[in-house]
Amino acid sequence: DQPPIRARGIVRLRHLARGFLLARGETTPSQAFVVEVSDLDAISEMKALRAILRVSFLALHDEESYVFLSAIQTVVAAADVCPTEVIHMVAWSISSGESLPQTKIDSTKKLSSVQRIKLVEALV
């Protein structure tokens, strides 16, 4: 329940998202995102990024600024990895006011107005 521990978890997720860039052989998000990967790798990567985003969206509701700012930075890091997909997911969540479902049959959770504002921050 301690904020530093929660924030550390979110920071580790951001490092994981950034690790996807390094695994692709990219050093900065400004490089081209067209990389040949197998379908299995792409599917696994998207599932992992989706899970990272889901946890980050939940952390946006935290009252501790260190935690929710880390969550915003994690969303940005995920967008650096797969900008088209992540920005689409974030924009959908902002416009619908719902979090990302874990699977297609899961129900979504409503995002508070505060969470939606913080997601907009991540897009900026």
C-alpha positions in Angstrom: 0.0 0.0 0.0 3.0 2.3 0.2 3.3 4.8 -2.7 7.0 4.2 -3.4 6.4 0.5 -3.9 3.4 1.2 -6.2 5.4 3.8 -8.1 8.4 1.4 -8.5 6.1 -1.2 -10.0 4.9 1.3 -12.6 8.5 2.5 -13.3 9.4 -1.2 -13.9 6.6 -1.5 -16.4 7.9 1.6 -18.2 11.3 -0.1 -18.4 9.7 -3.2 -19.8 8.0 -1.1 -22.5 11.2 0.6 -23.4 12.8 -2.9 -23.4 10.7 -3.7 -26.4 12.5 -1.0 -28.4 15.8 -2.4 -27.5 14.7 -5.9 -28.4 13.9 -4.7 -31.8 17.3 -3.2 -32.1 16.1 0.4 -31.8 17.7 2.8 -29.5 15.3 5.7 -29.8 11.6 6.1 -30.5 12.4 8.4 -33.4 13.8 5.6 -35.5 11.5 3.7 -38.0 9.0 1.4 -36.5 8.9 -0.9 -39.5 10.6 -4.1 -38.3 10.2 -7.6 -39.5 8.9 -9.8 -36.7 7.1 -13.1 -36.7 3.3 -13.0 -36.1 3.8 -14.7 -32.8 6.3 -12.1 -31.7 3.9 -9.3 -32.7 1.0 -10.9 -31.0 3.0 -11.5 -27.8 4.3 -7.9 -27.8 0.8 -6.4 -28.3 -0.6 -8.6 -25.4 2.2 -7.4 -23.1 1.7 -3.8 -24.1 -2.0 -4.0 -23.6 -1.4 -5.4 -20.1 1.1 -2.6 -19.4 -1.5 -0.1 -20.5 -4.2 -1.7 -18.4 -2.1 -1.5 -15.2 -1.0 2.1 -16.1 -4.6 3.2 -16.6 -5.5 1.9 -13.1 -2.4 3.7 -11.6 -3.7 6.9 -13.1 -6.3 6.9 -10.3 -3.7 6.9 -7.6 -3.6 10.1 -5.4 0.2 10.1 -5.1 1.6 12.2 -7.8 4.7 10.1 -8.1 2.6 7.1 -8.9 0.3 8.7 -11.5 3.1 10.6 -13.1 5.0 7.3 -13.5 1.8 5.8 -15.1 1.6 8.7 -17.6 5.3 8.2 -18.5 4.6 4.4 -18.9 1.8 5.1 -21.4 4.1 7.4 -23.3 6.8 4.7 -23.3 4.3 2.2 -24.7 3.3 4.7 -27.4 7.0 5.0 -28.3 7.1 1.2 -29.0 3.9 0.9 -31.0 2.6 4.4 -31.7 -0.3 3.5 -34.0 -1.8 0.8 -31.8 -1.2 2.4 -28.4 -2.4 5.9 -29.4 -5.5 4.2 -30.9 -6.1 2.3 -27.6 -5.5 5.5 -25.5 -7.8 7.6 -27.7 -10.5 4.9 -27.5 -10.3 4.9 -23.7 -10.5 8.7 -23.5 -13.4 8.9 -25.9 -15.4 6.0 -24.4 -14.4 6.6 -20.8 -13.6 2.9 -20.4 -10.5 1.0 -19.6 -9.1 -1.6 -21.9 -10.7 -5.1 -21.4 -8.3 -7.9 -20.6 -9.9 -10.1 -23.2 -12.6 -9.6 -25.8 -15.2 -11.1 -23.5 -14.2 -9.1 -20.4 -16.2 -6.2 -19.4 -14.5 -2.8 -19.2 -14.2 -0.6 -16.2 -15.3 3.1 -16.3 -12.5 5.6 -16.1 -13.0 8.6 -13.9 -12.7 12.1 -15.3 -9.4 12.5 -13.6 -8.0 9.3 -15.2 -9.3 10.6 -18.6 -7.6 13.9 -18.1 -4.3 12.2 -17.2 -4.6 10.0 -20.3 -4.9 13.2 -22.4 -1.7 14.4 -20.7 0.0 11.2 -22.0 -1.1 12.0 -25.5 0.2 15.5 -25.4 
